[in-house]
Amino acid sequence: MIDSVEGKKRSNEMQTSAVETTAPGAEVADIAALALELTKANGAEDAKVEISRTESRSVTVRNGVPAERKFQLVSEVTITVFRDGRRASTATSDLSRSGLDAAIVAALSIAAVTARDEAAGPADEKHLASDIHDLDLCHPADVALDDMVESARRAEAAAYAVDKAIAATNGASVHVAHGVSLLATSRGFMGSTPWSMNAISATAVAAGERERQIGFWSDAARVYESLPSPDEIGKTAASRALGALNSRSVPTQTCPVLFEPMAAMGLLREFVAAASGDALYRTGSFLKDRVGTSLFPEDISVIEDPFVKRGMSSRCFDGDGISVSRRAVIDRGVLRGYFLGLYAARRLKMEPTGSGYGPHNLEVRSERSSTADDLRSMLSKLGRGLFVTDLVGGGVNRLNGDLSRAARGFWVEGGEIQFAVSGVTLASNLFDMFRGLRAIGGDRLARGGITTGSWLIDEMKVGGL
C-alpha cells in the first residue's frame, strides 16, 4: 500500500508556514496587489497575475485495499510581464515578497530575449468583465478520508458483484478538492472565483476466453452529495466491460452510425478544437472564414452558457479578465462565432469571445428531439448500422476536416443490438458528419461542461474485415 498523506502533508505545511511567515494573514488579493506593485517597480509596462490555492484529497482502492491516499495543499502564482512589445511568464509557489520579486525579475529577463509580438499585451478596459457574481461553484466537501475509502470500496465491490466475468479492476477512486482562483491585471481588473470539484470513478476488467475488456465510468460535481452512488459507478463500469466481450469486426461498408452521448461529446470537442483560436490562426482550420455558413441541419443549435449555477465550466471572466456571455455558437445549423481568447482574437483581427479558458457549458439541442427519444428509440432510428460507445486513437486533419478514429460498440439490425464490435475504424469528413446529423437523442448526459444526447449520423465509412 502506498500512503503518501503524511509526507505530502509535512511538505505542504512547510510551504504554507513559509507563506504565512512572510505575509501574515495575507489573502490572495493582497498577494496579487503586491505582485502588480513589484512588476511596476521592476520596470514592467503591464502585467497579469494569476493565483491559485487548492486543497485536495484523493483515495484509490484496489482489491478492497487502499492503494493510494493523497492530501495536497498547493499555492501557486503565475506572473506575466509585458515590456517593449515582449512578454514572458514565470510561476512560483513562494508567495513571499522576495519570492514574487525573484519570479518577476526572471520573467523580465526572459522577455528581454524574446521577439516582439504586436498581439501580446493585457486586455483593453472595454473588454474587461465588470459584473462578477456568485455562480454557486464552491461547496467544500465535508467528508472524512475513511468515508472516501469506503465509497471507493463500494464502487469496486459493486463492479465485482455484477458478474463473475469481472476478473479484476484497475481500482476505484474518490477525489475532492476546493480552492480559489484569482486574476488581476495592471489595467485595474481583479476577480476571484472560489470553487470545488468532487469526482468518483471506477475501472472494471472483464475476462473472456481469449480476451480482456476494460470498462470505465466516472462522474463529477461541484457538490459532493450530488455525485451518483458508488454502486452506480461501479455497476456501470462493469457493464461497459462485459458488453465489450466476444466482440468481432464487421465487413467494410458505408452505413449509418449512432454515437452514444459520451462518444458524441468527442465529436463536439473536435468541432470546438477546429473553431478555436489556436487552430484558426496557427495551424489552419477547415472552419476558418466559415462564420455565417450552415454547418448542421436547421434543427440543431449549440448553446454556450457561462452562467449555469454550479456548472462544471461556469465563470464570469476568462483568463485575461474578459467578460463572457451566453450565446448560440451554432444557431439553427449556422456557425455564429468562434472560441477566441485575447491573443488569438488579435492575431485574427477579431473581437475576443471570452474563451481564454476554453468553452463554457456547451449544450447541443435539436428542435426535433424529445424525452421519448431514449436509447431504444434511437436504435430503432438507426435500424441497421453501428452503435458506437468508445472512440480510440486516430484523430482529425483540422485543415480539411477528415476524420479517422478507431471505435468499438455494437452492431445493430432491425433496431436491435446483435453483437459487440471492435477492431473497426470510422472514416468521414466532419463537414459531412455535421450536415448528416439526422437526430439528437433525448438520452442527455452532462460531463465536463458538455451536455448532449446521442448523435445519429446518416452515413460513415466503417472499415473492418
Beta strands, then each sheet from edge to edge (+ up, - down):
strand 1: 2-3
strand 2: 46-62
strand 3: 65-83
strand 4: 86-92
strand 5: 166-185
strand 6: 190-207
strand 7: 212-221
strand 8: 253-259
strand 9: 300-304
strand 10: 327-331
strand 11: 334-335
strand 12: 362-366
strand 13: 385-397
strand 14: 402-413
strand 15: 416-429
strand 16: 437-440
strand 17: 445-447
strand 18: 450-452
strand 19: 455-463
sheet 1: 1+ 3+ 2- 5+ 6- 7+
sheet 2: 1+ 3+ 4-
sheet 3: 16+ 19- 8+ 13+ 14- 15+
sheet 4: 11+ 10- 9+ 12- 18- 17+
end
